[in-house]
Amino acid sequence: MIAWNQLGFKTLFIKEVRRYLNVWKQTVVSPLVTTSLYFLVFGVALGSRLKTVNGVPYIEFVLPGLMMLSMISTSFMNTSSSLFQSKTNGTLIDLLVAPIGTREILTAYVAAALTRAFIVGALVYAVSVCFAGARVEHPFWVLFFSVVVCASFAFLGLLTAVWARKYDHLSAIPSFVLTPMTFLGGVFYSVSMLPEPWSTVSHLNPILYMVNGLRYGLLGVSDVSVGASALFVTVLMVVLGAITARVLNTGWGLRD
């Protein structure tokens, strides 16, 4: 087995973290402002009319979904934008010829994406305290779903960057796939409130299990089994990680 290149991993990780910290107003503050507006519109305005959902105050009920929404978007955009920019400006070749393996590249990209997602998630939670107060029922599940789901979307971001040939391709996935699935994944409502067949259809949405997993960790309530949610997101992360590693090993789409 090839030895782990600690220096290569550390260098790439620091480079990725510095990249988004240099534009922190766009990468960190922007999603925080957007989420705060969601709190005002849905949590405060709608929460004054819809008091509770599943026995939880509505403004608290929407918090896990908004946190997951911001963290998913952040982790996806961090890896996809970084790798795609490297492709378009020609600096990716420097990484491909460097003495650094696929393991180190994947781990550095994903670790940097997780760092950024956790910063945004923590800030969103801090803002939510002003509206709904602090509450964490199961810290382990909060950490588990945050890590596994964000890692999954970091892998998906890398795959999207490899596939994309122009910026329109890069924005197509979050605009036409991730955002609709997130809004229809139980962020602002409980699927138990939906009539059939929409309740059954909602259970086919992967985002539902991610949102409810984090909701269980924070609030102790969920529309689906936390065990089923954990199994689903773990399998998803492993599959996406294996596909991404295979793509990087073969070099498909990276040398075009």
C-alpha positions in Angstrom: 0.0 0.0 0.0 1.3 3.5 -0.9 2.2 5.6 2.1 0.0 8.5 3.1 1.3 11.8 1.8 0.8 13.9 4.9 2.5 17.0 3.4 0.5 16.8 0.2 -2.8 16.5 2.1 -2.0 19.3 4.5 -0.9 21.6 1.7 -4.0 21.0 -0.4 -6.3 21.3 2.6 -4.8 24.6 3.7 -5.0 25.9 0.1 -8.7 25.1 -0.1 -9.5 26.7 3.3 -7.6 29.9 2.4 -9.4 30.0 -1.0 -12.9 30.4 0.6 -11.7 32.4 3.6 -10.3 35.0 1.2 -13.8 35.7 0.0 -15.6 35.0 3.4 -18.3 37.6 2.7 -19.5 35.5 -0.2 -18.8 32.0 1.1 -19.8 32.4 4.8 -21.8 35.5 5.3 -24.0 35.2 2.2 -25.7 31.8 3.2 -26.1 33.1 6.7 -28.0 36.1 5.5 -30.2 33.9 3.3 -31.0 31.5 6.1 -31.8 34.4 8.5 -34.4 35.6 5.9 -35.9 32.1 5.9 -36.2 32.3 9.7 -38.0 35.7 9.5 -40.4 34.6 6.7 -41.1 31.1 7.6 -40.2 30.8 11.3 -41.5 34.1 12.6 -44.3 35.1 10.2 -45.7 31.6 9.5 -44.8 30.4 13.0 -47.2 32.9 14.5 -50.1 31.1 12.7 -48.8 27.6 12.7 -48.0 27.1 16.4 -46.6 23.6 16.6 -45.7 20.6 14.3 -45.3 17.2 15.9 -45.4 18.8 19.3 -42.6 21.2 18.5 -42.9 24.9 18.1 -42.8 25.6 14.4 -39.9 28.0 14.5 -37.8 25.2 16.1 -39.2 22.7 13.7 -37.8 24.5 10.6 -34.3 25.0 12.1 -32.8 21.5 11.2 -34.0 21.8 7.7 -32.6 25.3 7.2 -29.3 24.1 8.7 -29.2 21.1 6.4 -30.1 23.3 3.4 -27.2 25.7 4.1 -24.7 22.9 4.8 -25.6 20.9 1.8 -25.3 23.9 -0.5 -22.1 25.0 1.1 -20.3 21.6 0.8 -21.5 21.0 -2.7 -20.5 24.4 -4.0 -17.1 24.4 -2.2 -15.8 21.3 -4.0 -17.6 21.8 -7.3 -16.5 25.5 -7.8 -12.9 24.8 -6.7 -12.3 21.8 -9.0 -14.1 23.4 -11.9 -12.0 26.6 -11.5 -8.9 24.5 -11.5 -10.0 22.9 -14.7 -10.8 26.1 -16.5 -7.7 28.1 -15.5 -5.4 25.2 -16.2 -4.0 24.7 -12.7 -5.5 21.3 -12.3 -2.5 19.8 -14.2 -0.3 20.8 -11.4 -2.3 18.7 -9.0 -2.4 15.7 -11.4 1.4 15.6 -11.8 2.1 16.3 -8.1 3.2 13.3 -6.0 -0.1 13.1 -4.2 -2.6 10.2 -4.4 -6.3 10.0 -4.8 -6.8 9.4 -1.1 -5.1 12.6 -0.1 -6.9 14.7 -2.9 -10.3 13.4 -1.9 -9.7 13.8 1.8 -8.3 17.3 1.5 -11.2 18.5 -0.7 -13.9 16.9 1.5 -12.3 18.0 4.7 -12.1 21.6 3.5 -15.8 21.4 2.4 -16.7 20.0 5.8 -14.9 22.8 7.6 -16.7 25.5 5.6 -20.1 23.7 6.0 -19.6 23.4 9.8 -18.7 27.1 10.0 -21.9 28.0 8.1 -24.0 25.5 10.1 -22.7 26.8 13.4 -23.4 30.4 12.5 -26.9 29.4 11.3 -27.5 27.7 14.7 -26.2 30.7 16.5 -28.7 32.9 14.7 -31.5 30.5 15.4 -30.8 30.9 19.2 -32.0 34.5 18.8 -35.3 33.2 17.4 -35.9 29.9 19.0 -33.4 29.2 21.8 -30.7 26.5 22.0 -31.7 22.8 21.9 -29.7 19.7 21.1 -31.3 16.4 22.2 -28.9 13.9 20.6 -25.4 15.4 19.9 -24.1 12.2 18.4 -26.7 12.2 15.7 -26.2 15.9 15.0 -22.5 15.3 14.4 -23.1 12.0 12.4 -25.6 13.4 10.0 -23.7 16.7 9.6 -20.5 14.8 8.7 -21.9 12.1 6.5 -24.4 14.2 4.5 -21.9 17.0 3.9 -19.3 14.5 2.8 -21.8 13.0 0.4 -22.5 16.4 -1.2 -18.8 17.2 -1.3 -18.3 14.0 -3.4 -21.2 15.0 -5.6 -19.7 18.4 -6.1 -16.5 16.9 -7.3 -18.3 14.6 -9.7 -20.3 17.6 -11.0 -17.1 19.6 -11.6 -15.6 16.7 -13.5 -18.7 16.4 -15.7 -19.3 20.1 -16.2 -18.0 21.8 -19.4 -19.2 25.3 -18.6 -20.5 27.3 -15.6 -24.1 26.7 -16.7 -23.6 23.0 -16.1 -22.1 23.7 -12.7 -25.2 25.6 -11.6 -27.7 23.2 -13.1 -27.5 20.6 -10.3 -28.2 23.0 -7.3 -30.8 25.0 -9.3 -32.8 22.2 -10.8 -32.1 19.2 -8.6 -30.9 20.0 -5.1 -33.0 23.1 -4.3 -36.3 21.5 -5.4 -35.5 18.3 -3.6 -34.6 20.2 -0.5 -37.8 22.3 -0.4 -39.8 19.1 -1.0 -37.9 17.2 1.6 -39.7 18.2 4.7 -37.8 21.3 5.5 -40.8 23.5 6.2 -43.4 20.8 7.0 -43.9 17.3 8.3 -44.7 14.7 5.6 -47.4 13.4 8.0 -49.3 16.6 7.0 -49.5 15.5 3.4 -52.3 13.4 1.9 -51.7 10.4 -0.2 -50.0 9.8 -2.7 -47.8 12.8 -1.9 -46.8 11.4 1.5 -45.5 8.3 -0.2 -43.8 10.3 -2.9 -42.0 12.4 -0.3 -40.6 9.2 1.2 -38.7 8.7 -2.1 -36.9 11.9 -1.7 -33.4 11.4 -0.3 -33.3 14.8 1.3 -36.2 13.8 3.6 -34.0 11.3 5.5 -31.1 13.8 5.8 -33.3 16.6 7.2 -35.1 14.3 9.6 -31.9 12.7 10.8 -30.6 16.2 11.8 -34.1 17.1 13.2 -34.0 14.0 15.4 -30.5 15.0 16.7 -31.6 18.5 17.5 -35.2 18.1 18.5 -35.8 14.4 19.2 -38.6 14.1 16.6 -38.6 12.7 13.1 -41.0 11.6 10.4 -38.8 8.5 9.6 -36.7 6.1 11.6 -33.4 7.5 12.6 -31.8 4.1 12.0 -33.1 4.0 8.4 -32.0 7.5 7.8 -28.5 6.7 9.1 -28.2 3.6 6.9 -29.4 5.5 3.9 -26.9 8.4 4.2 -24.0 6.1 5.0 -24.6 4.0 1.9 -25.0 7.1 -0.2 -21.7 8.5 1.1 -19.8 5.3 0.4 -21.2 4.9 -3.1 -20.5 8.5 -4.0 -17.0 8.3 -2.5 -16.2 5.1 -4.4 -17.4 6.6 -7.7 -15.5 9.8 -7.2 -12.3 7.9 -6.3 -12.7 5.8 -9.5 -13.2 8.9 -11.6 -10.1 10.5 -10.2 -8.0 7.4 -10.6 -9.0 7.0 -14.3 -8.6 10.8 -15.0 -11.9 10.9 -16.9 -13.0 14.5 -17.6 -9.9 15.9 -15.9 -7.6 16.1 -18.9 -10.0 17.4 -21.5 
